[in-house]
Structures are given as structure tokens and as C-alpha cells.
Amino acid sequence: MCPASAAERGRRRNPRASLESGALTIAAWAVVYYDPLDPADSPVAFLDNCPAKVDAGMTAVLGAIAAAPPPQFSGGGYWEAMHGKMTGYFEVRKQGPNREQFRLFCILENSQDKAELEKTGLPGPVIAVLTGMRKPFGTVFSDADYQHVRELGESYRNTFPRRIVTPTDSQ
């Protein structure tokens, strides 16, 4: 079996639209990908460098969360609210080959204020995917790793309009 190309995976990465019984349905929440200043932090590049099965699984989880929407999504171990210094952040969790652990770090934006939406440039409520990281099974991310995620979150929140890419932008 041939792995999917980056372009094919990018087209699948937009979980906002789906076909059900021949009719197009739109989720109330959109998934957007942060476009950080440092390309090494890009969540799109992270997903493109994940094993195809991990990429597809994480993309499917994001689609399910967007469709649920997030406040009603039960998680099942794949979507977890973070705690402590990471309160307000969420992670998508997947396990890859050799039990390697893959994580996407996200925040939710759900402003109902039209002026705020215009300022951010967002289409409505979004799951903003900030970055991704991977680690060997049985290890933990360092405090510095989590601090870096928080810094990316602050950079994202302090940028108007938001620096985001869509799957077609990233090809």
C-alpha cells in the first residue's frame, strides 16, 4: 500500500465539511491551523511528518470534535483538557508505531461578538491547532516543552487577525 501524498492528506485535513448521504453538511466549529513565525512549530508540518495512520487518526479526531462540538465531545482518551499551568489548552492524543506518542495542542475560540470575530478574522467558533509534539512511550514532555506551547498560544492570541492556514494554503 502506498502512503498518501502530502497533498492528499491536506485535502482530508479539513474536517469542517463532510458528505452525508450525498448532502454537504457544515460543522458549527471550524478547525484552523496556526501559522507560527517559526516553521518548525507548524502543526501542518508536524502532521505531514507523522506516520500516515497517525495523521489520519488525528485529523479524524479533530473532525469528530468539530462536529460534536467541543463542549459536548466526550474525548475517549483522544481529546483531553489539560490542567495546571496548561488549563485552557487541549490535546489530541494518538499512539504510533512502537508506541510512540503524538500530541496536537489546541485552544478553543468561541466569541459570539461580531466585532471580535472581525478583529480575529475567524469564521466563527474554532478549534485552533497550535503545534504538535512527539515523544517515546513512557516519557513526559518537559516543563520547557509546555512553556513553549503556552508561548505559541500567547503569540496566537495576541495576533490580529489570527495567523492561520487552511489545508489548501499549506500545499
FIBAVEX-412580 format. One record per residue (C-alpha): x, z, y; residue in one letter. Coordinates in steps of 0.001 Angstrom, whole numbers, padded with zeros to 6 digits, always signed. Example, Ala and Ser with C-alpha at 12.3 -4.5 7.8 and 13.67 -1.06 7.14 Angstrom:
2
+012300+007800-004500A +013670+007140-001060S 
This chain:
171
+000000+000000+000000M +001344-000968+003415C +001205+001705+006146P -000934+000882+009174A +000860-000530+012176S +001029+001493+015389A -001459-000925+016991A -003954-000477+014137E -003572+003302+014252R -004012+003232+018055G -007311+001377+017714R -008545+004025+015278R -007420+006781+017601R -010445+006528+019926N -012996+008778+018233P -015386+008596+021197R -017158+005522+019866A -018348+005109+016298S -020660+002856+014356L -023526+004473+012518E -025989+002201+010700S -024977-000714+012904G -025700+001134+016171A -022988+002258+018563L -023151+005977+019375T -021121+007731+022054I -019951+011328+021690A -020683+013690+024560A -016997+014655+024696W -014079+012238+025044A -010606+012684+023611V -007846+011921+026113V -004094+011984+025630Y -001829+013500+028280Y +000828+011137+029656D +003690+013562+030358P +006674+012706+032521L +008999+013078+029522D +008095+010525+026822P +009438+012940+024181A +006387+015147+024877D +003844+012333+024438S +001067+013188+021972P +000568+009463+021302V +004251+009034+020394A +004025+012171+018249F +001072+010754+016305L +002765+007365+015952D +005740+009139+014365N +003646+011203+011945C +003062+010007+008388P +000039+007653+008446A -002113+010077+006452K -001371+012934+008894V -002064+010688+011905D -005368+009526+010392A -006352+013083+009468G -005621+014474+012929M -007466+011584+014570T -010466+012212+012285A -010461+015926+013185V -010433+015075+016907L -013349+012681+016345G -015328+015326+014484A -014657+017883+017215I -015729+015461+019953A -018920+014633+018062A -019802+018268+017271A -018978+019028+020300P -016129+021610+020560P -018269+024701+021280P -020211+024067+018046Q -017324+022872+015856F -016584+025342+013068S -012988+024240+012529G -012472+024644+008801G -008838+025564+009420G -008111+022227+011082Y -009164+023255+014619W -008168+026707+015768E -008470+028564+019045A -005158+030127+019934M -004708+033743+021029H -002475+035957+023134G -000348+034007+025603K -001885+030804+024211M -005510+031781+024967T -007314+028710+026287G -005370+026358+024053Y -006495+024910+020736F -004547+023358+017912E -005343+020669+015394V -003570+021558+012135R -002589+019262+009303K -000181+019556+006427Q +002001+016633+005471G +004434+015734+002707P +006484+018637+001333N +004008+020988+003021R +005463+020171+006459E +003156+021478+009191Q +001904+019214+012005F +000190+020512+015158R -001525+018942+018162L -002001+021251+021142F -005142+020705+023206C -007172+022139+026057I -010839+021622+026885L -012137+020485+030257E -015856+020723+030797N -016555+020552+034501S -020153+019765+035395Q -019190+019368+039066D -019239+015700+040067K -016635+016251+042806A -014294+017948+040310E -014743+015080+037838L -013923+012562+040561E -010848+014576+041539K -009591+014692+037939T -010526+011086+037181G -012075+012161+033880L -015231+010576+032441P -016875+013936+031674G -016081+016719+029222P -012796+016047+027438V -010515+017345+024738I -007106+016833+026337A -004346+016430+023752V -001173+017699+025440L +001576+017303+022841T +002392+017646+019179G +004992+019510+017160M +006003+019776+013526R +007724+022489+011532K +008774+023222+007979P +006351+025183+005808F +006721+028955+006144G +008341+028872+009589T +006935+029660+013019V +007279+027992+016371F +009486+029895+018799S +008314+031575+021997D +010181+028808+023830A +008139+026165+021952D +004888+027816+023001Y +006173+028274+026561Q +006870+024536+026671H +003275+023805+025589V +001990+026120+028350R +004220+024328+030890E +002792+020978+029782L -000710+022455+030160G +000057+023618+033690E +001534+020239+034581S -001592+018536+033209Y -003948+020856+035121R -002008+020527+038390N -002022+016721+038435T -004829+014837+040220F -006028+012516+038952P -005079+013583+035438R -002213+011641+033844R -003900+010337+030706I -003612+007333+028446V -006088+005722+026159T -005049+004232+022816P -005048+000720+024289T -002846+001875+027214D -000227+003162+024800S +000298-000062+022809Q 
